[in-house]
Amino acid sequence: MASSSSIEVIEPPRRFPSGYADGVRPSHHLNDNKTKFTNPWPSFRPPGVPGDVKSLVPNQTTTWDTDSSKESSAKATWLGHACYLVELPTPPGATRGARIIFDPVFSNRCSPFRWMGPARYTDPPCKIEQVPAVDAIVLSHNHYDHTDVPTLRSLLTKPSSSPHVFVALNNAAYLSNALSTSLSRFHELDWWDERILRVPLPSKTNGPAVNAEVRISCTPSQHMSSRTAFDRGCALWASWVVEDLRSLKKLYFAGDTGYRTVHDGEDEDKVPFCPAFAEIGERFRGIDVALLPIGAYNPRAAMSPVHASPADAVRIFKDLRAKKALAMHWGTWVLTLEPVLEPPALLRKECAKAAVESDDFLIPALGETFFF
């Protein structure tokens, strides 16, 4: 059984300037004690309330695709909504690569209650017990469809692993307390902060562990946070970049984000758009694969500040200078008004309009694994 002390997380030398300059707090901080946050761009305007609708989504049995001939590639498996399990390339002599799971939610409802709130209309493609051992859990923000305490408890108590948890500012203490887990397992970052995860991987020869190093960077997104009616904006939200320091593969996880605020009657191409994604693409010199949201966007005037439409997702893909993208944030819960199967259909149309090949922006089935 692995112990939590066998995984080491360090803060590397800063590559990007801190948001603090001459004692002045960054524009996404609303106070000096790091407990209130906002989106700092004109592209953001607060949203309204979502609606309700149902349908079906393609799915398949999760196999995790353990083809040994593909060990030099990374792979990502969609587990529903915004949850992906990513396994980085296998280092020489190891049985697997480092594994990171993003925004895992296996509960039936994305709600503080088990008896009310949005219920799944598709099942997870596997049981939580069937998820392989993971080394890191990365959470984008604290909404219930992205941060689920029962799911996190199951992952943190697996006997085969002792994952560390990466969150944005002011999320760690709540989760540590809710999960009765040492705060040392949680790593709280501001936008542009980074940590290096050193993971001892099992050896093919049962010899000494094979070490892998992964850089995890907290990057901006345009969203909001709340767990109750009284804590809106009190914890930070984020997207994330994961870099395998041996293969140099780079993965971007958007979490949940808007791209621009579009009110009724406005021309989408003439409103301000969020500059963060182009900045991420420039600082990281492109991305190998981006996990991008495509659903929960109608009514557009209400949802556009915080949820990307398929057209927004294509723009984000281009801003990031990503080679490939995988769709997410659809097909699990009814959160807004658009028909459930509309997001992938619209994505195909938007890709064609933007001259993005369908093989470059893929739409996985539930449980499907893609290599990159």
C-alpha positions in Angstrom: 0.0 0.0 0.0 1.4 3.4 -1.0 1.7 6.1 1.7 0.9 9.7 1.1 4.5 10.6 2.0 5.8 8.6 -1.0 4.6 11.3 -3.4 6.4 14.6 -3.3 5.1 17.9 -4.4 7.4 20.9 -4.7 7.0 24.5 -5.8 9.4 25.2 -8.7 11.0 28.5 -9.5 8.3 30.9 -10.8 8.1 31.1 -14.6 5.2 33.6 -14.7 4.9 36.9 -12.8 2.8 36.8 -9.7 -0.4 38.7 -9.8 0.9 40.9 -6.9 2.9 43.9 -7.9 4.2 46.5 -5.4 1.8 45.3 -2.8 -1.3 45.7 -5.1 -3.5 42.6 -5.3 -4.2 41.0 -8.7 -7.5 42.0 -10.5 -9.2 38.7 -9.9 -8.8 39.1 -6.1 -11.5 41.2 -4.4 -9.8 41.4 -1.0 -6.4 41.2 0.5 -6.8 37.9 2.4 -7.5 35.7 -0.6 -11.1 34.8 0.3 -13.1 36.6 -2.4 -12.6 36.4 -6.2 -14.0 37.6 -9.5 -13.5 37.3 -13.3 -11.5 40.5 -14.2 -12.4 40.9 -17.9 -15.2 42.8 -19.7 -16.1 39.4 -21.3 -17.8 38.4 -18.1 -21.3 39.4 -17.0 -23.2 37.3 -14.3 -25.6 34.6 -15.6 -29.1 33.6 -14.7 -30.9 30.3 -13.9 -30.8 27.2 -16.1 -33.7 25.0 -17.4 -34.5 21.3 -17.9 -34.4 18.7 -20.7 -33.6 15.0 -21.3 -32.1 12.7 -24.0 -29.6 10.0 -24.6 -25.8 10.0 -25.1 -23.5 7.5 -26.9 -21.6 5.2 -24.4 -19.5 2.2 -24.3 -17.9 -0.1 -21.6 -14.8 1.4 -20.2 -11.7 -0.7 -21.0 -9.0 1.9 -20.2 -7.3 0.6 -23.4 -4.1 -1.1 -22.0 -2.4 -1.7 -25.4 1.3 -2.1 -24.5 2.3 -0.9 -27.9 1.0 2.6 -27.1 3.0 3.1 -23.9 4.8 6.1 -25.4 1.5 7.9 -25.8 -0.7 9.6 -23.2 -4.4 8.7 -23.0 -7.6 10.3 -21.8 -10.9 8.5 -21.0 -14.2 10.4 -20.7 -16.1 9.4 -17.6 -19.0 11.8 -17.9 -19.6 15.5 -17.7 -16.2 17.2 -17.0 -14.5 14.1 -15.7 -11.5 12.7 -17.5 -9.0 10.1 -16.4 -5.6 10.9 -18.0 -2.6 8.6 -18.0 0.6 10.1 -19.1 3.2 8.1 -21.2 4.8 5.2 -19.4 8.4 5.8 -18.4 11.0 3.1 -19.4 10.8 0.3 -16.8 7.5 1.3 -15.3 4.1 -0.5 -15.6 2.2 2.6 -16.2 2.4 6.4 -16.5 1.3 8.9 -13.9 -2.5 9.2 -13.6 -4.6 12.3 -13.0 -8.3 12.5 -12.7 -10.1 15.7 -13.3 -13.4 16.9 -11.7 -14.6 13.3 -10.8 -18.3 13.1 -9.9 -19.9 9.6 -9.7 -22.9 10.5 -7.6 -26.4 10.4 -9.1 -27.2 14.0 -8.3 -25.0 17.1 -8.6 -26.5 18.6 -5.5 -25.9 19.0 -1.8 -28.8 16.6 -1.3 -29.2 13.0 -2.4 -33.0 13.4 -2.8 -33.2 16.5 -4.9 -31.3 18.4 -7.6 -30.3 17.4 -11.2 -30.2 13.6 -11.5 -28.1 11.7 -14.1 -29.9 10.7 -17.3 -26.8 8.6 -18.3 -24.9 6.3 -15.9 -21.2 6.6 -15.4 -19.4 4.2 -17.8 -17.9 2.3 -14.9 -18.2 2.1 -11.1 -16.0 4.3 -8.9 -14.4 1.1 -7.6 -13.3 0.2 -11.1 -11.3 3.4 -11.6 -7.6 2.6 -11.6 -5.3 4.0 -8.9 -4.7 7.7 -9.4 -1.8 9.8 -8.3 -3.5 13.3 -8.5 -7.0 14.7 -8.4 -7.4 18.1 -10.0 -10.5 20.1 -9.4 -11.5 23.2 -11.4 -14.0 24.7 -8.9 -16.4 23.9 -6.1 -19.8 23.6 -7.9 -21.5 20.2 -7.2 -21.2 19.0 -10.8 -17.4 19.3 -10.5 -16.5 18.7 -6.8 -18.3 15.8 -5.2 -17.4 14.8 -1.7 -18.6 11.1 -1.8 -16.6 10.5 -5.1 -13.5 12.2 -3.6 -13.8 10.1 -0.5 -13.8 6.9 -2.5 -10.8 7.9 -4.5 -8.8 9.1 -1.4 -9.4 5.9 0.5 -8.5 3.4 -2.2 -5.9 1.0 -0.7 -3.9 1.0 -3.9 -3.1 4.7 -4.0 -2.7 7.9 -2.0 -3.4 10.7 -4.5 -2.8 14.4 -3.8 -5.5 17.0 -4.6 -4.9 20.2 -6.5 -7.4 23.1 -6.1 -7.6 26.8 -6.6 -7.4 29.3 -3.7 -9.7 28.8 -0.6 -10.9 25.3 -1.5 -8.5 23.1 0.5 -9.6 23.7 4.0 -13.3 22.9 3.2 -12.4 19.7 1.4 -9.8 18.6 4.1 -12.5 19.0 6.7 -15.3 17.4 4.7 -13.2 14.4 3.8 -11.4 14.1 7.2 -8.2 14.1 5.3 -4.9 15.8 6.2 -4.5 19.2 4.7 -1.0 18.1 3.6 -2.7 16.1 0.8 -4.2 19.3 -0.7 -2.3 21.9 -2.7 -4.0 25.3 -3.1 -2.8 27.4 -6.0 -3.6 30.9 -7.5 -3.7 31.5 -11.2 -0.2 31.0 -12.7 1.1 29.1 -9.6 2.8 25.8 -10.3 3.8 22.6 -8.5 5.9 19.6 -9.6 4.4 16.2 -8.7 7.0 13.5 -8.3 5.4 10.1 -8.5 7.1 6.7 -7.7 5.6 4.3 -10.3 5.5 0.5 -10.0 8.4 -1.3 -11.8 7.9 -4.0 -14.4 10.6 -6.1 -12.7 9.2 -5.5 -9.1 12.4 -3.6 -8.5 12.8 0.0 -7.2 10.0 2.4 -8.2 10.4 4.3 -11.4 10.1 8.1 -10.8 7.9 10.3 -13.0 7.7 14.1 -12.8 4.7 16.1 -13.8 4.3 19.9 -13.7 0.8 21.1 -12.7 0.0 24.7 -13.5 -3.1 26.6 -12.3 -4.4 28.8 -15.1 -7.3 31.3 -15.4 -10.8 30.5 -16.5 -14.0 32.6 -16.7 -16.4 31.2 -14.2 -17.6 31.5 -10.6 -17.9 29.5 -7.4 -20.4 28.6 -4.6 -21.4 25.7 -2.4 -24.2 27.6 -0.6 -26.3 30.6 -1.1 -23.9 32.7 1.0 -20.4 32.0 -0.4 -20.5 33.0 -4.0 -17.1 34.0 -5.2 -15.4 33.1 -1.9 -13.3 30.3 -3.5 -11.3 30.7 -6.7 -12.0 28.7 -9.9 -9.3 27.7 -12.4 -8.3 25.7 -15.5 -5.2 23.6 -15.4 -2.2 22.7 -17.6 -0.5 19.3 -16.9 3.0 18.7 -18.4 4.8 15.4 -18.4 8.4 16.5 -17.9 9.9 13.4 -19.6 7.8 13.2 -22.8 7.0 17.0 -22.7 3.3 16.2 -23.5 1.0 19.1 -22.5 -2.6 18.7 -21.6 -5.1 21.6 -20.9 -8.2 21.0 -18.7 -10.7 23.9 -19.0 -13.0 22.7 -16.2 -16.0 25.0 -16.6 -15.6 28.3 -18.4 -17.3 31.0 -20.4 -15.7 32.8 -23.3 -17.8 36.0 -23.8 -21.0 37.5 -22.5 -23.7 37.7 -25.2 -27.0 39.5 -24.3 -30.1 39.1 -26.5 -29.8 41.0 -29.7 -26.0 41.3 -29.5 -23.6 40.2 -32.3 -21.5 37.4 -30.7 -18.4 38.4 -32.8 -18.5 42.0 -31.5 -18.7 41.5 -27.7 -15.5 41.3 -25.6 -14.0 37.8 -25.4 -11.9 36.4 -22.6 -8.2 37.0 -23.2 -7.0 34.2 -20.9 -7.0 31.4 -23.4 -4.7 33.1 -25.9 -2.4 34.0 -23.0 -2.3 30.4 -21.9 -1.5 29.3 -25.5 1.3 31.8 -25.7 2.9 31.1 -22.4 2.8 27.3 -22.9 3.7 27.6 -26.6 0.7 25.5 -27.6 -1.1 22.5 -26.1 -1.1 18.8 -27.3 -4.6 18.1 -26.2 -7.3 20.4 -24.7 -10.3 19.0 -22.7 -13.0 21.6 -23.5 -16.6 22.1 -22.5 -19.3 22.3 -25.2 -22.6 22.1 -23.3 -24.9 24.0 -20.8 -25.0 27.2 -22.9 -28.8 28.1 -23.3 -30.4 30.4 -22.6 -27.4 32.1 -24.2 -27.8 35.5 -22.4 -27.9 33.8 -19.0 -25.2 31.1 -19.5 -22.7 32.7 -21.9 -20.7 34.5 -19.1 -19.8 31.1 -17.5 -20.4 28.3 -20.0 -18.9 27.9 -23.4 -21.0 27.1 -26.4 -19.7 24.9 -29.2 -18.7 28.1 -31.1 -16.9 29.3 -28.0 -15.1 26.0 -27.6 -13.8 26.2 -31.1 -12.5 29.7 -30.4 -10.9 28.5 -27.2 -9.3 25.6 -29.1 -7.7 28.1 -31.5 -6.7 30.6 -28.8 -4.9 27.8 -26.9 -3.0 26.8 -30.1 -4.0 23.2 -29.3 -3.2 20.3 -31.7 -6.3 18.3 -30.6 -9.3 18.7 -28.4 -11.7 16.4 -26.6 -15.3 17.5 -25.8 -16.8 17.4 -22.3 -19.4 19.1 -20.1 -22.5 17.6 -21.8 -24.4 14.3 -21.8 -24.7 13.7 -18.0 -27.1 16.1 -16.2 -29.8 18.5 -17.5 -28.4 21.9 -16.5 -29.8 24.2 -19.2 -32.3 24.5 -22.0 -30.6 23.2 -25.1 -31.6 19.6 -26.3 -29.1 17.1 -24.9 -27.8 16.0 -28.3 -27.4 19.5 -29.7 -23.9 20.3 -28.4 -22.0 17.7 -30.4 -24.1 18.4 -33.5 -23.4 22.2 -33.2 -19.8 21.5 -32.5 -19.5 19.7 -35.9 -21.0 22.7 -37.7 -18.8 25.2 -35.8 -15.7 23.2 -36.6 -16.6 23.1 -40.3 -17.2 26.9 -40.3 -13.8 27.5 -38.6 -11.9 25.0 -40.9 -11.1 22.7 -37.9 -10.9 19.1 -39.0 -13.3 16.7 -37.2 -10.3 14.6 -36.2 -8.8 17.6 -34.4 -11.8 18.2 -32.1 -13.1 14.8 -31.1 -16.4 13.9 -29.3 -15.8 10.8 -27.2 -18.5 8.4 -26.2 -18.9 7.8 -22.5 -16.1 5.5 -21.4 -14.1 5.9 -24.6 -10.3 6.3 -24.5 -8.3 8.4 -26.9 -4.5 8.5 -27.3 -2.4 11.6 -27.9 
